């Protein structure tokens, strides 16, 4: 099957000057770009007046569970995303020892949702990826092995540093999962159990990842008060292990911490000067989204969700949580302190009895429940067994733009897909093109497309995708730059974007003039073993 895309403005992902031209697809690959006759093709797509670009790559995705339940993932494809990177924030699907299935499902639910419709006894990354391969996927899926899952397999969910023997076990597990095709290691140093780790533990694991030319993708310990020290830790890990470093959803939270932005930029510059490979990703909104349980001090999560439930049911433990939130803990990102109860909104719950909480701030929730914001929050987490999502407002658009302009930056969604989600889940990539390229003219289109394609592929070392050139996989997006825009907002986020007219994945036309075809056109990508 040969498909010709003709008359489009080709923006090839390399930052080269856009040019008008034709592109021929042969099965799943790009055959050639140039002067091509329609007689050479079985199907012709007229892209006149539109941009032809490589398929977008989402380097921070939370479709890990949903891709098994709903393999089509229309939410992402409608944005023009053709490849996404799963396994983020150090807590994901695999590896998962059978004895930890119950507590881990509860720990994971606030980020990736919950389901009884899959077989959770897959145990390893290899088997998890095989499940996707057997079920089929709508777009290309790659995977980072999560630090928290590795730590759980090696030493459980206890709130303590690892012994040397346990660190060695973590390194062995890391090696096994890299051999299975993981693209790197992720961690979320505000999430349980990653938050209990010391720097040396991560350095040793990253030495293994570096052997495979993998990437270390990190939600750092602080994105607020101690962000400078936090960045120094991550850069130290890169320097001492030799691993490529990638900061997830790069930002700084809370107006009292905006003063650190010059220091953050200086640290990035210094790392590059030292030869440390550093990249960052970012979604184009001045608000974040994660699981509500992060508002609790780290010690409250020790031992997993079941232990957390016991503590939330204990008035004395609640009093201690409130005291720590009020006073802070050195090195801990206190969401209530930097965002405030009035700027944290519930986005998802699992039980119908609490459905009225979705879309409400924690202040509004307290008013509805006839109590104070602390107890309203504690009660909701207890009733939902920690499976609660949230949005928090932390910054300014001018900061979004500043980091967007950084040479290390590529675009991501960090999209949580449950409940009433952050609008980034539906609109991140179209927002870049509509708001920051067309309307505000922050950067030329060739630079923006590079940040959504080749820059992302290079950061994760995804081969064969990210540019338009002969021999590359035919992942292609055709965009109407006059109309492209995100549509959803924080009040009403569940809307597909406009202006993404065609999406082609491995040569298959999945969106055609805005109409979505339910096709499992994707591939499960495994990083080749380079060791």
N, C-alpha and C positions, 0 to 999 in steps of 0.2 A: 504494500500500500504506500503510494507516494502522495504527499500533500504539499501543495505550493501555497506559500503566503506571499502575496504580491502587493506592490505599491505602498508598503508601510515605511515609516521612519524607524530604521533599525538602530536601537540603542543596545550595544552588544555586551554590556556589563564590564567592559575594561576601562571605562572613562574616556574612550576615544570619541571623537566628534560624531554625533549621530549622522546617518546618511540614509537616503532613500534607496530601497533595494528590494530584492526578492530572495526568498529562502525556501529551499526544498528539503522536505522531510522524507526519509526512506525508512519505513517501519518505525523503529524507536530512536533513530539517530538523525542528526542533521547531515544531509549529504553535501550540500553546497550552498553558498550565498553569492548572488551576482545576477547576471543576465540569464534568466531561465524562462524557457517557453512553457506556456500552459500545457502544451502537448506532452510534456514530460511527466505530468501529474495525473493521478486518478481523481484528486479533489483539489479545488482551488478556493482559497480564502482571500477575499479582497480586503486589505487592511488600509486602504486609502484614507488619509486624514488621521490615522491612528499610529500609536507607538508599538513597535514589536520589540519585546525585551525577554531576557531569560526568565524562567520561572523563579519566583521569589523563594528564599530560603529562610525559614523561621528557626533561629538558633536557640530559642528558649520556648519550648512548648510543654503543655501539660495534658496532652491527649493520650497519655500512657495506658489508661484503663479504657477510656471511651473508644479508642481505635479497635479494641477487641469486641466491644458491644455494638458499635456503629462504625464499621470500617470505612464508610464513605467520607466522613469528616467534611461535610459541605461547608461548615463554618470557616474552615481554613482555606479551602479551594476557592471559595467566592472572593477571597482577598487577592487571589493570584498566587497563593503559596502552593508550591509543588513539592517541596521537601521540608520536613521539620525534624528537629533534634529533641528526642525524648530523654527521660532519665535525669531530670533537672533537680537542683537544690538538695542533692544528697539523699532524697527520699523518693523512691519510685517502686516499680513493680518487682524488679529482680536484681540480685538474688533474693530468695525468700524461703528460708528453711521452714519445713512443714510445721514445726512446733511453735513458730512465731506468726502463723497466718492470722490468727484472730486479733492479737494486739496490733499487728502491723496494718491490717485493713483499717482499723480505727485511727491509727496515726496518719494514714495516707488520705483518709476520706475528705478532710478539709481542703486539700489541694486538688486531688484527682477524682473525687467522687467515690461512689460505692456501687457494687453490683453483685448479685448472686447468680448472674447469668454466665459466668465463666468458671472454669476449673482452676482454682487457685493453687493446685499442687504441682506447679511446674518447676519450682525450686531454683533453677539457674537462668542466667541471661540467655544461654543457647536455647533452652526450651521455651522461654518467653518469646524470643524472636521466631522460633519455629511455629508457635501459635499464630503469630501475625502472618507468617508466610502461608500457612495452611488455610487461614481464614480469608486472606486477601486484604489489600489495603487500597484506599482511594488515592493516596498520594505517597510519595517516597518517605520512608521512616528510617531514621538512624537513632542510635542509642548511646548514652553515656552511662557507665556503671556508677551507681550512687554510693557515696561514702557511707551513709547511714545504714544501708542494706548490708554492706560489707562488714561494718562494725557490729551490727546485730548478729550476723552469722558467727563472727569470731568471738564475741564476748557478751552478747545480750544487750539489754537496754539500760544498764546501770549508769548512774551519774558519777563516773570516776575516770581518771586517766587510764590508758591501756598499759599493760606490762609489755616488756620487750618481747615476750613470747606471743602475746596477743597481736602486737604490731606485725610480727613475722607472719602470723596467720593471716592478717589482713592483706599483706603483700602477696601471699600465695593465692588468696581469693581474687585479688585484683588481676594477677597474671592470668588466672583461669578465665576471667570475664573479658579481658582484653583479647585473649586467644579466640574467644567466641565471636569477636567482631565489634566490640564496643569502640567508640571513637575517642574515648577518654574517660576521665573520672570527674564526677560532679560532687560538690559539697554545698551544704547550706548551714553555715556556722551559727545561725540563730535557731535552727531546727533540731529536734531530738531524733537520734542521739548524737548527731554531728557536733552539737554545741559543747559536748563534754570532752572533746578531743583536744590534745595539745599539739602545738605546731610540729613537733618532731614526728608525730604519728603521720601527719599528712605529707611531710617531706619524704618519708620512706615509701609511702604508697605512690607518690608522684615520681619517684625514681623508676619504679616499674613502668608507669605510664609513659615516661620519657623513652624507655627502651623501644616502645612501639610507635614512637613519634605521635603519641596521643596528646590530647589537650586537657588541661585542668580548668574546669569551669566552676566558678565560685560565687555563691551568694556569701559575701564576706561577713565577718562577725558583727560589724557595725556599719550602718549607713546613716549614722546620726552623730552623737556626741564624740565618739572615739574613732571616727572614720579614718583619720590620718594614721593612727597606729594600726588600724585594721588593714589599710592598704599596704603599709610597710610589712605586715606579716605575710600577706599574699605575695608580694614581690620577693620577700626572703625565700618563700617556698619555691618560687620559680628559679631564683638564683642558685639555691643549694641543690635542687633536684635536676635542673636542666629542662624542666617541662615547659611547654607553652602555656601561658596564663591567659585566661579569658574571664573578665569580670562580668557577672550577670547583671542585667537591668541597672546599669550604672547610674547613680544618683546620690543626692544627699538629702536627708529628711529633717524637716523642722527649721523654722526661720532662724533659730539661735545658732544653727550649724551651717548656714549658707556662707558664712565667713571662711569656711574651710575650702571652698571651691578653688581658689588659687593654689593652695597646697596640694589638692588632689591632682590638678593639672601638672604641677611641678613634678610630682611623683611619677606620673605617666611618662613625662619627658625624660626624667633621670633613668627610668627603667630601660627605655629605648636606647639611651646613650650607653648603658652598660651592656647592651646586647641581649637583654632579656626580651623574649617575644611576648608582647602584651597586646591584647585586644579587648574590646568591651562591646556589649550589646545594650540596647535601650529601646523602650517603647515610647511613642510620642505623646505622652500624657503626663500631667503633673500630679498624678495620684497613683497609688499602688494597690495591689490586691494580693491577699494571701489567706491563710487560715487564722481564724479569730484567736485560736489558742496561743498565738505568739504574744498576746498582751500579758500573759501570765509569766512570772519569773521562771527561769529555766529549771530550778530545783523542783517545781511543782510537777514536772513531767517525768521525773526520774522513775525508771521502771516501766514506763509505757503508759498507755491510755487508761488501763484498768486502775493503776495506782493513782493516776490523776483524778479519776472519778471518786476514789476514796477520800482524797484530800479536799476536793470540792464539796463533798458531803459533810466535812468536819468544820464546824464553826471556828475552831481555834486556827486551823490551817488557812481558812479564808481570811481571818484577821491578819495572819502573817503575810499572805499574798497582797492584801491591801496595803499593809505597811511598806512592803518592798516596792510596790508600784508608786506609792506616794513619795518615798525617799530615794528610790533608784538603787541600782546595784552597779558598781563600777564595771564597765565593759559590756553591759547589757543594753541592747536597744529597747528603750521603754516607749512603746508605741503610744500609750495613753499620754505620756508626757509630751512627745513631739507632735502628735496629731490632735489629741484631745478627744474626749468622749463624743463631742458634737460633730467631729469630722471622721469618725469611724462608722461605717454603715454595713449592716448585715446583708450579704449577697446570696447565701444559700444555707438551707437546713435540710435534714433528711426526713423529719417527721411533720406530718400535716398539722399537728396541734400548734406548731410554732411557725407555720407559714406566714402568719401576720407580721413576723419580725423582719421578713425579707424586705429590703429597701428602707428600713428604719435606721436612724442613728442610734448609738447606745444611750443617748439622752432620751430620745423618743421611746426607745424600748423600755427604759426605766419608768417613764410616765405611763405607758400602757400597762405595765405590770404592777404599778403602785409601789415601787421601791426605789432605791438609789441605783445609779449606774453600775457601781461595783457588783452588787448582788444580782442585778438584772443580767449582767454579763456572766457571772459565775453560774447562775441558774440555767441560762441558755446553754452554756457549754456542758453542764452536767446532764441536762435533759437530752441533749443531742449527742452525747458521748464524744464530744470534741469535734464533731463533723459539721463545722460551721465555717463558711467563707466570709470574707470581709473586703471592703474597699476603704483605703485611708488616704486622705488628702494631705500632702506633705510639702509641696513646692510651688514654683512659679514656671510659667511657660518660657521665660527668658533663660532659665537654667536648662530646660529641655533643649532649647535651640543651641545653647553653648556646647553641650555634650554631643548633640547631633553633628556639630561642625568638626568635632575632633577626628583626626585621621584614623584613629584606632577603632572608631565606632561602626557597627553595623546594626541593622534594624531587627527587632524581634517583636513578638506579641506578649510573651509570658501569660498567655490566655488561659484562665481557669474557665471551664466550660459549663459548670453547674449553676442552677438557680438563676438569679438576676445578675449576670456577670459584669465585670469591668468592660467598658466598650472596646477596649484593646483586643478582646477576643475576636471581635467581628471586623474591626476597622483599622488596625495599626498601619498596614502597608498602603492602603488607599489614602489614609490621612497624610502620610508623608508626601505623596504625589499631589494631592489636592490642596492641602493647606500650606505646605512648606515649599513646594516647587511652583505650583501655578499661582496661588494667591499671594504668599508672602515673598516669593522669589528668594528664599534663603540660600538656595544652591541650584546649579544647573541640573537638568534632568539626568545627564550622563553620570554625574557624581551620586545623585540619589539612587539611581538604578544600580550602580556599583555597590553601594552600601546594602542593597537588598538582595544582591546576587553573588558576584565574585568575591567581594569582601567577606561575606558570610561563609562561602564555600572554603575560602582560604583559611579562615579562623578555625574551622572544624576539620580541615583537610578532607573535604568531600570531593572526590575526583569525578571528572566527566560531566560536571554540572556547574552552572553559574555564569557561563558565557555562551554567546551565539557564535559558533564556529564549526566548521566541518569536523565530523567525528564525535562531537559532543552529543549527549543524550538530548532528545527533543522535548525538553521542558520549556515551554514558551507561554508568555502572556501577551495578549493584545489589549492595549489600554486606550480609552478615549480620554485624552488629557483635558479636553474641554469640560468634561462632566465628572471625572473620577473624584470620589469623595467618600469618607466615612459618613454614615447616616445616624447611627446610634449615639446616644449620649448617656450620662450617668443616671438620668431619670428613666430613660427608655432605651436601654442598650441593645436589645435584641432585634437588630435590623441588618440585613446584608448591605454591603456598600454598593455604589453605582459606578459605572464606567469601566468595570473589568469585563470586557466583552467576550474574550476568548481565553480559555486556559487549556493548554495542551500538556499532557503528562506522558512521557515515554512514547510520544507520537500519537497518543489517543486524544481526540478532541473531547474534553470533559465539560467545558462550558462553551456554548456556541451562540453568539449574539445574545449573551446574557442568560440563556437557558441551560440549566444544569442537567447533565446526563448522568444517571447513577451507574458509574463504571468503576470497577476496581482496577484502576490504571497504574497504581503505584508499585514500587518494589521495596522490599526490606533491604536496606543497605547495611552491609557488614564491612567494617574497615579491614582491608587486606592485612594479613599478618606480616609485618616488616622485620620482625626480630630475626 
